[in-house]
Amino acid sequence: MGKVMGDFAGALSALLVRVGEQNGLFAALAEGPADSVELARRSGAAERYVREWLAAMAAAGYVTYAPETGRFSLSEAQAALFAAPETPFYLPPFADLLVGVYNDEPKITQAFRTGAGIPWSDRHPCVFCGMERCSRPTTAAFLVNQWLPDAEGVVARLEAGGKAADIGCGRGGAVMAMARRFANATVHGFDLHDGSIAHAADAAREQGLDNARFAVSPAKAFPGDGFDLVTIVDALHDMGDPVGVARHVRGALKPDGVFLVVEPLAEDRLEDNLNTRGQLAYAASTCICTAVSLSQEVGLALGAQAGPARLTQVLKDGGFTRVRRIAEGASNIVLEARP
């Protein structure tokens, strides 16, 4: 009972995290300790709501309350999680996903009855923006600075004017991060969702990234060949036919090209994933990833906790002979596949 009630309290607290972010409450509290009157004045929000919000956040442990002064503040760790939007540790975007999934609950419930999938294009808009906001800081921090350097020879080839592609690129965070870092390279982004591609193309134009190109395309039929690098960031398990995708990537790469697959961190056995990380990943996979895969051709539905052994087999079935795990973070594993 305590565990379940804690989870339910957390679900409501996550909603209030989004409310707080949308109203600038965390940013205002990061300016210094405040009571509800001071925080309402700084943020422009209504004091009575701010008072109750602060109590809820203090009970959750998301802000710190000092009874002797009646004021609230953010510790260094709390500020990193709730008031530093350009870092990989920023958590409010996950609340966007929660809002999107909760709005999609009737579709998810119906899918359980029919066995049908839920196409990505049919999801609530908060799912799209949440995915973008969750992945953008991580992509910028790790993809270009750590994961690509870990793949032997890739950085030098892109710096010299190579050609790269990101498949299932969504709103283009990985594409733009690579285009920004490798100004001499041409980086293509492909995704099934036309709304995400339009958003990515607009963002790239605004940032002056002429070497970032976007097009609507299925993952296993994207155009072009002779790529030095193809990446799929947190999306292979969402695809209906990941083996077919891997096979198409194999044909689109140069003979010495590299396929970099970033997937959620997981162990190979279910019993080794029965923890908080697994709880979050399996729940998200049930509501989002599995449903998206089942809406596509083949509908393999790998799930977000497929694990390195299953992922490696998918890549080998797609024609790659050398697969190695080159990196592992708090939430991701990175596999390098070569022909």
C-alpha positions as a Markdown table, in Angstrom:
| # | Residue | x | y | z |
|---|---|---|---|---|
| 1 | Met | 0.0 | 0.0 | 0.0 |
| 2 | Gly | 2.8 | 2.4 | 0.9 |
| 3 | Lys | 4.6 | 1.8 | -2.4 |
| 4 | Val | 1.4 | 2.2 | -4.5 |
| 5 | Met | 0.3 | 5.3 | -2.7 |
| 6 | Gly | 3.8 | 6.7 | -3.2 |
| 7 | Asp | 3.6 | 6.1 | -6.9 |
| 8 | Phe | 0.2 | 7.7 | -7.2 |
| 9 | Ala | 1.4 | 10.7 | -5.1 |
| 10 | Gly | 4.3 | 10.9 | -7.5 |
| 11 | Ala | 2.0 | 10.9 | -10.5 |
| 12 | Leu | 0.1 | 13.9 | -9.2 |
| 13 | Ser | 3.4 | 15.6 | -8.1 |
| 14 | Ala | 4.7 | 15.2 | -11.7 |
| 15 | Leu | 1.6 | 17.0 | -13.0 |
| 16 | Leu | 2.3 | 19.9 | -10.6 |
| 17 | Val | 5.9 | 20.0 | -11.8 |
| 18 | Arg | 4.6 | 20.8 | -15.2 |
| 19 | Val | 2.2 | 23.4 | -13.7 |
| 20 | Gly | 5.1 | 24.9 | -11.9 |
| 21 | Glu | 7.4 | 25.0 | -14.9 |
| 22 | Gln | 4.6 | 26.5 | -17.1 |
| 23 | Asn | 4.1 | 29.3 | -14.6 |
| 24 | Gly | 7.8 | 30.0 | -14.0 |
| 25 | Leu | 7.7 | 29.0 | -10.3 |
| 26 | Phe | 10.9 | 26.9 | -10.3 |
| 27 | Ala | 12.8 | 29.6 | -12.2 |
| 28 | Ala | 11.5 | 32.2 | -9.8 |
| 29 | Leu | 12.4 | 30.2 | -6.7 |
| 30 | Ala | 15.9 | 29.6 | -8.1 |
| 31 | Glu | 16.5 | 33.4 | -7.6 |
| 32 | Gly | 16.5 | 32.8 | -3.9 |
| 33 | Pro | 14.4 | 31.7 | -0.9 |
| 34 | Ala | 10.8 | 33.0 | -0.8 |
| 35 | Asp | 7.4 | 32.5 | 0.9 |
| 36 | Ser | 4.3 | 32.2 | -1.2 |
| 37 | Val | 3.7 | 35.9 | -1.4 |
| 38 | Glu | 7.2 | 36.6 | -2.6 |
| 39 | Leu | 7.1 | 33.8 | -5.1 |
| 40 | Ala | 3.7 | 34.9 | -6.4 |
| 41 | Arg | 5.1 | 38.4 | -6.9 |
| 42 | Arg | 8.2 | 37.1 | -8.8 |
| 43 | Ser | 6.3 | 34.7 | -11.0 |
| 44 | Gly | 3.1 | 36.6 | -11.5 |
| 45 | Ala | 1.0 | 33.6 | -10.4 |
| 46 | Ala | -1.9 | 33.7 | -8.0 |
| 47 | Glu | -0.7 | 33.6 | -4.4 |
| 48 | Arg | -3.3 | 31.1 | -3.0 |
| 49 | Tyr | -2.4 | 28.5 | -5.7 |
| 50 | Val | 1.3 | 29.2 | -5.2 |
| 51 | Arg | 0.9 | 28.6 | -1.4 |
| 52 | Glu | -0.7 | 25.2 | -2.0 |
| 53 | Trp | 1.8 | 24.3 | -4.8 |
| 54 | Leu | 4.8 | 25.0 | -2.5 |
| 55 | Ala | 3.3 | 22.8 | 0.2 |
| 56 | Ala | 2.8 | 20.0 | -2.3 |
| 57 | Met | 6.4 | 20.4 | -3.7 |
| 58 | Ala | 7.9 | 20.5 | -0.2 |
| 59 | Ala | 6.0 | 17.3 | 0.8 |
| 60 | Ala | 7.3 | 15.6 | -2.3 |
| 61 | Gly | 10.9 | 16.7 | -1.5 |
| 62 | Tyr | 11.1 | 18.8 | -4.7 |
| 63 | Val | 11.7 | 22.0 | -2.8 |
| 64 | Thr | 13.0 | 22.7 | 0.7 |
| 65 | Tyr | 11.0 | 24.3 | 3.5 |
| 66 | Ala | 12.5 | 26.1 | 6.5 |
| 67 | Pro | 9.9 | 26.2 | 9.3 |
| 68 | Glu | 11.9 | 28.8 | 11.3 |
| 69 | Thr | 11.5 | 31.4 | 8.5 |
| 70 | Gly | 8.4 | 30.1 | 6.7 |
| 71 | Arg | 10.3 | 30.3 | 3.4 |
| 72 | Phe | 11.0 | 27.8 | 0.6 |
| 73 | Ser | 14.2 | 27.3 | -1.5 |
| 74 | Leu | 15.9 | 25.0 | -3.9 |
| 75 | Ser | 18.9 | 23.0 | -2.9 |
| 76 | Glu | 21.7 | 22.7 | -5.4 |
| 77 | Ala | 20.4 | 19.2 | -6.4 |
| 78 | Gln | 16.8 | 20.4 | -6.6 |
| 79 | Ala | 17.8 | 23.4 | -8.8 |
| 80 | Ala | 19.7 | 21.0 | -11.1 |
| 81 | Leu | 16.6 | 18.9 | -11.6 |
| 82 | Phe | 13.9 | 21.6 | -11.8 |
| 83 | Ala | 15.6 | 24.9 | -12.8 |
| 84 | Ala | 18.4 | 24.1 | -15.3 |
| 85 | Pro | 16.6 | 23.5 | -18.6 |
| 86 | Glu | 19.8 | 23.2 | -20.7 |
| 87 | Thr | 21.3 | 20.3 | -18.8 |
| 88 | Pro | 20.8 | 16.6 | -19.1 |
| 89 | Phe | 19.4 | 16.4 | -15.6 |
| 90 | Tyr | 16.3 | 18.6 | -16.2 |
| 91 | Leu | 13.2 | 16.6 | -15.4 |
| 92 | Pro | 10.0 | 18.7 | -16.2 |
| 93 | Pro | 9.9 | 17.5 | -19.8 |
| 94 | Phe | 9.0 | 14.1 | -18.5 |
| 95 | Ala | 5.8 | 15.7 | -17.1 |
| 96 | Asp | 4.9 | 16.7 | -20.7 |
| 97 | Leu | 5.1 | 13.0 | -21.6 |
| 98 | Leu | 2.9 | 12.2 | -18.7 |
| 99 | Val | 0.2 | 14.7 | -19.7 |
| 100 | Gly | 0.3 | 13.3 | -23.3 |
| 101 | Val | 0.0 | 9.7 | -22.2 |
| 102 | Tyr | -2.8 | 10.5 | -19.7 |
| 103 | Asn | -4.7 | 12.3 | -22.5 |
| 104 | Asp | -4.2 | 9.2 | -24.7 |
| 105 | Glu | -5.6 | 6.8 | -22.1 |
| 106 | Pro | -8.8 | 6.0 | -24.0 |
| 107 | Lys | -6.8 | 5.0 | -27.1 |
| 108 | Ile | -4.4 | 2.8 | -24.9 |
| 109 | Thr | -7.4 | 1.1 | -23.2 |
| 110 | Gln | -9.0 | 0.4 | -26.5 |
| 111 | Ala | -5.8 | -1.0 | -28.0 |
| 112 | Phe | -5.6 | -3.6 | -25.2 |
| 113 | Arg | -9.0 | -4.8 | -26.3 |
| 114 | Thr | -8.3 | -4.9 | -30.1 |
| 115 | Gly | -4.6 | -5.6 | -30.2 |
| 116 | Ala | -4.2 | -2.8 | -32.7 |
| 117 | Gly | -1.4 | -0.3 | -32.5 |
| 118 | Ile | -1.5 | 3.5 | -32.0 |
| 119 | Pro | 0.3 | 5.3 | -34.8 |
| 120 | Trp | 2.8 | 8.0 | -33.8 |
| 121 | Ser | 0.8 | 10.6 | -35.7 |
| 122 | Asp | -2.3 | 9.9 | -33.5 |
| 123 | Arg | -0.6 | 10.7 | -30.2 |
| 124 | His | -1.3 | 13.8 | -28.1 |
| 125 | Pro | 0.9 | 16.8 | -29.0 |
| 126 | Cys | 2.5 | 16.7 | -25.5 |
| 127 | Val | 4.0 | 13.4 | -26.4 |
| 128 | Phe | 5.9 | 15.0 | -29.3 |
| 129 | Cys | 7.1 | 18.0 | -27.4 |
| 130 | Gly | 7.9 | 15.9 | -24.3 |
| 131 | Met | 10.1 | 13.5 | -26.4 |
| 132 | Glu | 11.9 | 16.5 | -28.0 |
| 133 | Arg | 12.5 | 18.2 | -24.7 |
| 134 | Cys | 13.6 | 15.0 | -22.9 |
| 135 | Ser | 16.1 | 14.0 | -25.6 |
| 136 | Arg | 17.6 | 17.4 | -26.7 |
| 137 | Pro | 19.9 | 18.1 | -23.7 |
| 138 | Thr | 21.0 | 14.4 | -23.6 |
| 139 | Thr | 21.7 | 14.4 | -27.3 |
| 140 | Ala | 23.7 | 17.6 | -27.2 |
| 141 | Ala | 25.6 | 16.5 | -24.2 |
| 142 | Phe | 26.5 | 12.9 | -25.0 |
| 143 | Leu | 26.0 | 12.1 | -28.7 |
| 144 | Val | 28.5 | 14.5 | -30.2 |
| 145 | Asn | 30.8 | 14.7 | -27.2 |
| 146 | Gln | 31.0 | 11.1 | -26.1 |
| 147 | Trp | 29.2 | 8.5 | -28.2 |
| 148 | Leu | 30.5 | 9.5 | -31.6 |
| 149 | Pro | 34.1 | 9.9 | -30.4 |
| 150 | Asp | 33.8 | 6.3 | -29.0 |
| 151 | Ala | 33.1 | 5.0 | -32.5 |
| 152 | Glu | 36.5 | 4.7 | -34.1 |
| 153 | Gly | 37.1 | 7.0 | -37.1 |
| 154 | Val | 33.7 | 8.6 | -37.2 |
| 155 | Val | 34.6 | 12.1 | -35.9 |
| 156 | Ala | 37.5 | 12.5 | -38.4 |
| 157 | Arg | 35.3 | 11.5 | -41.3 |
| 158 | Leu | 32.5 | 13.9 | -40.4 |
| 159 | Glu | 35.0 | 16.7 | -39.8 |
| 160 | Ala | 36.3 | 16.1 | -43.2 |
| 161 | Gly | 32.9 | 16.5 | -44.9 |
| 162 | Gly | 31.2 | 13.2 | -44.4 |
| 163 | Lys | 27.6 | 12.3 | -44.8 |
| 164 | Ala | 25.4 | 11.2 | -41.9 |
| 165 | Ala | 21.7 | 10.4 | -41.3 |
| 166 | Asp | 19.5 | 10.1 | -38.2 |
| 167 | Ile | 16.5 | 7.7 | -38.7 |
| 168 | Gly | 13.4 | 8.3 | -36.7 |
| 169 | Cys | 14.7 | 11.8 | -36.0 |
| 170 | Gly | 11.6 | 13.2 | -34.5 |
| 171 | Arg | 11.9 | 17.0 | -34.2 |
| 172 | Gly | 15.6 | 16.8 | -35.3 |
| 173 | Gly | 17.6 | 17.2 | -32.0 |
| 174 | Ala | 20.3 | 14.7 | -33.0 |
| 175 | Val | 20.5 | 16.0 | -36.6 |
| 176 | Met | 21.0 | 19.6 | -35.5 |
| 177 | Ala | 23.5 | 18.6 | -32.8 |
| 178 | Met | 25.6 | 16.8 | -35.4 |
| 179 | Ala | 25.2 | 19.6 | -38.0 |
| 180 | Arg | 26.3 | 22.2 | -35.4 |
| 181 | Arg | 29.3 | 20.1 | -34.3 |
| 182 | Phe | 30.4 | 19.0 | -37.8 |
| 183 | Ala | 30.0 | 22.1 | -40.0 |
| 184 | Asn | 31.6 | 20.4 | -43.0 |
| 185 | Ala | 29.3 | 17.4 | -42.9 |
| 186 | Thr | 25.9 | 17.0 | -44.4 |
| 187 | Val | 23.4 | 15.5 | -41.9 |
| 188 | His | 20.0 | 14.1 | -43.0 |
| 189 | Gly | 17.0 | 13.5 | -40.8 |
| 190 | Phe | 14.2 | 11.1 | -41.7 |
| 191 | Asp | 11.0 | 10.5 | -39.9 |
| 192 | Leu | 7.5 | 9.2 | -40.7 |
| 193 | His | 5.7 | 12.1 | -38.9 |
| 194 | Asp | 5.4 | 15.0 | -41.2 |
| 195 | Gly | 4.6 | 17.4 | -38.3 |
| 196 | Ser | 7.9 | 16.6 | -36.6 |
| 197 | Ile | 9.8 | 17.0 | -39.8 |
| 198 | Ala | 8.3 | 20.4 | -40.5 |
| 199 | His | 9.1 | 21.5 | -37.0 |
| 200 | Ala | 12.7 | 20.3 | -37.4 |
| 201 | Ala | 13.2 | 22.0 | -40.7 |
| 202 | Asp | 11.9 | 25.3 | -39.3 |
| 203 | Ala | 14.2 | 25.0 | -36.3 |
| 204 | Ala | 17.3 | 24.3 | -38.5 |
| 205 | Arg | 16.5 | 27.3 | -40.7 |
| 206 | Glu | 16.2 | 29.5 | -37.6 |
| 207 | Gln | 19.6 | 28.3 | -36.4 |
| 208 | Gly | 21.3 | 28.8 | -39.8 |
| 209 | Leu | 22.1 | 25.1 | -40.1 |
| 210 | Asp | 22.3 | 24.8 | -43.8 |
| 211 | Asn | 24.0 | 21.4 | -43.6 |
| 212 | Ala | 20.9 | 19.9 | -41.8 |
| 213 | Arg | 18.4 | 18.3 | -44.3 |
| 214 | Phe | 15.0 | 16.8 | -43.4 |
| 215 | Ala | 12.5 | 14.6 | -45.2 |
| 216 | Val | 9.5 | 12.5 | -44.4 |
| 217 | Ser | 10.3 | 8.9 | -45.0 |
| 218 | Pro | 9.7 | 5.4 | -43.6 |
| 219 | Ala | 12.7 | 4.1 | -41.6 |
| 220 | Lys | 13.3 | 1.1 | -43.9 |
| 221 | Ala | 13.0 | 3.1 | -47.1 |
| 222 | Phe | 14.8 | 6.4 | -46.5 |
| 223 | Pro | 16.6 | 7.7 | -49.6 |
| 224 | Gly | 20.2 | 7.9 | -50.4 |
| 225 | Asp | 23.4 | 5.9 | -49.9 |
| 226 | Gly | 27.1 | 6.3 | -49.3 |
| 227 | Phe | 26.5 | 7.4 | -45.7 |
| 228 | Asp | 29.6 | 7.4 | -43.4 |
| 229 | Leu | 27.3 | 7.3 | -40.3 |
| 230 | Val | 23.7 | 6.4 | -39.6 |
| 231 | Thr | 22.2 | 6.8 | -36.2 |
| 232 | Ile | 19.0 | 5.8 | -34.5 |
| 233 | Val | 18.5 | 7.4 | -31.1 |
| 234 | Asp | 16.0 | 5.8 | -28.8 |
| 235 | Ala | 13.8 | 4.8 | -31.7 |
| 236 | Leu | 14.7 | 1.4 | -33.0 |
| 237 | His | 12.5 | -0.4 | -30.5 |
| 238 | Asp | 9.6 | 1.8 | -31.7 |
| 239 | Met | 9.8 | 0.6 | -35.3 |
| 240 | Gly | 7.6 | -2.1 | -36.7 |
| 241 | Asp | 10.3 | -3.9 | -38.5 |
| 242 | Pro | 13.7 | -3.2 | -36.9 |
| 243 | Val | 15.4 | -6.0 | -38.8 |
| 244 | Gly | 14.2 | -4.6 | -42.1 |
| 245 | Val | 15.4 | -1.1 | -40.9 |
| 246 | Ala | 18.8 | -2.5 | -40.1 |
| 247 | Arg | 19.0 | -4.2 | -43.5 |
| 248 | His | 18.2 | -1.0 | -45.2 |
| 249 | Val | 20.7 | 0.9 | -43.2 |
| 250 | Arg | 23.3 | -1.7 | -44.1 |
| 251 | Gly | 22.7 | -1.1 | -47.8 |
| 252 | Ala | 22.8 | 2.7 | -47.4 |
| 253 | Leu | 26.2 | 2.8 | -45.6 |
| 254 | Lys | 29.6 | 3.0 | -47.2 |
| 255 | Pro | 31.4 | -0.4 | -47.0 |
| 256 | Asp | 33.3 | 1.0 | -43.9 |
| 257 | Gly | 30.4 | 3.0 | -42.6 |
| 258 | Val | 29.1 | 2.9 | -39.0 |
| 259 | Phe | 25.6 | 2.3 | -37.6 |
| 260 | Leu | 25.2 | 3.7 | -34.1 |
| 261 | Val | 22.1 | 2.6 | -32.1 |
| 262 | Val | 21.2 | 4.3 | -28.9 |
| 263 | Glu | 18.6 | 2.5 | -26.8 |
| 264 | Pro | 17.2 | 2.6 | -23.3 |
| 265 | Leu | 19.4 | 1.0 | -20.7 |
| 266 | Ala | 18.2 | -2.6 | -19.9 |
| 267 | Glu | 19.5 | -6.0 | -18.9 |
| 268 | Asp | 18.7 | -9.0 | -20.9 |
| 269 | Arg | 16.6 | -10.8 | -18.3 |
| 270 | Leu | 13.2 | -9.5 | -17.0 |
| 271 | Glu | 14.2 | -10.2 | -13.4 |
| 272 | Asp | 17.2 | -7.9 | -13.7 |
| 273 | Asn | 15.0 | -5.0 | -14.9 |
| 274 | Leu | 12.5 | -5.2 | -12.0 |
| 275 | Asn | 13.6 | -1.9 | -10.4 |
| 276 | Thr | 12.6 | 1.7 | -10.6 |
| 277 | Arg | 14.3 | 2.2 | -14.0 |
| 278 | Gly | 12.5 | -0.8 | -15.3 |
| 279 | Gln | 9.2 | 0.3 | -13.8 |
| 280 | Leu | 9.4 | 3.6 | -15.7 |
| 281 | Ala | 10.7 | 2.0 | -18.9 |
| 282 | Tyr | 8.1 | -0.8 | -19.1 |
| 283 | Ala | 5.3 | 1.6 | -18.3 |
| 284 | Ala | 6.3 | 4.0 | -21.0 |
| 285 | Ser | 6.8 | 1.1 | -23.4 |
| 286 | Thr | 3.3 | -0.2 | -22.7 |
| 287 | Cys | 1.8 | 3.2 | -23.3 |
| 288 | Ile | 3.9 | 4.5 | -26.2 |
| 289 | Cys | 6.6 | 2.3 | -27.7 |
| 290 | Thr | 4.9 | -1.0 | -28.0 |
| 291 | Ala | 1.7 | 0.7 | -29.3 |
| 292 | Val | 3.7 | 2.6 | -32.0 |
| 293 | Ser | 5.5 | -0.6 | -33.2 |
| 294 | Leu | 2.2 | -2.6 | -33.4 |
| 295 | Ser | 0.7 | 0.1 | -35.7 |
| 296 | Gln | 3.4 | -0.5 | -38.3 |
| 297 | Glu | 4.3 | -3.3 | -40.8 |
| 298 | Val | 5.5 | -6.5 | -39.1 |
| 299 | Gly | 4.9 | -5.0 | -35.6 |
| 300 | Leu | 7.8 | -6.8 | -33.9 |
| 301 | Ala | 7.3 | -4.6 | -30.8 |
| 302 | Leu | 10.7 | -5.0 | -29.2 |
| 303 | Gly | 9.7 | -2.8 | -26.3 |
| 304 | Ala | 11.9 | -0.3 | -24.5 |
| 305 | Gln | 13.7 | -2.9 | -22.4 |
| 306 | Ala | 14.8 | -5.3 | -25.2 |
| 307 | Gly | 18.3 | -5.5 | -23.8 |
| 308 | Pro | 21.7 | -5.7 | -25.6 |
| 309 | Ala | 21.5 | -9.4 | -26.6 |
| 310 | Arg | 18.1 | -9.0 | -28.4 |
| 311 | Leu | 19.3 | -5.7 | -30.0 |
| 312 | Thr | 22.5 | -7.3 | -31.2 |
| 313 | Gln | 20.6 | -10.2 | -32.7 |
| 314 | Val | 18.3 | -7.7 | -34.6 |
| 315 | Leu | 21.4 | -6.0 | -36.0 |
| 316 | Lys | 23.0 | -9.2 | -37.1 |
| 317 | Asp | 19.8 | -10.4 | -38.6 |
| 318 | Gly | 19.9 | -7.1 | -40.6 |
| 319 | Gly | 23.3 | -8.0 | -42.1 |
| 320 | Phe | 25.8 | -6.5 | -39.6 |
| 321 | Thr | 28.7 | -8.8 | -38.7 |
| 322 | Arg | 30.4 | -6.7 | -36.0 |
| 323 | Val | 28.3 | -5.4 | -33.1 |
| 324 | Arg | 29.8 | -4.0 | -29.9 |
| 325 | Arg | 28.6 | -2.1 | -26.9 |
| 326 | Ile | 30.7 | 1.1 | -26.9 |
| 327 | Ala | 29.0 | 3.1 | -24.1 |
| 328 | Glu | 26.6 | 3.0 | -21.3 |
| 329 | Gly | 25.0 | 5.9 | -19.4 |
| 330 | Ala | 22.5 | 6.3 | -16.6 |
| 331 | Ser | 19.7 | 5.7 | -19.0 |
| 332 | Asn | 21.1 | 4.5 | -22.3 |
| 333 | Ile | 23.3 | 1.8 | -24.0 |
| 334 | Val | 25.1 | 2.5 | -27.3 |
| 335 | Leu | 25.8 | -0.2 | -29.8 |
| 336 | Glu | 28.1 | 0.2 | -32.8 |
| 337 | Ala | 27.4 | -2.0 | -35.8 |
| 338 | Arg | 29.7 | -2.4 | -38.8 |
| 339 | Pro | 29.2 | -4.4 | -41.9 |
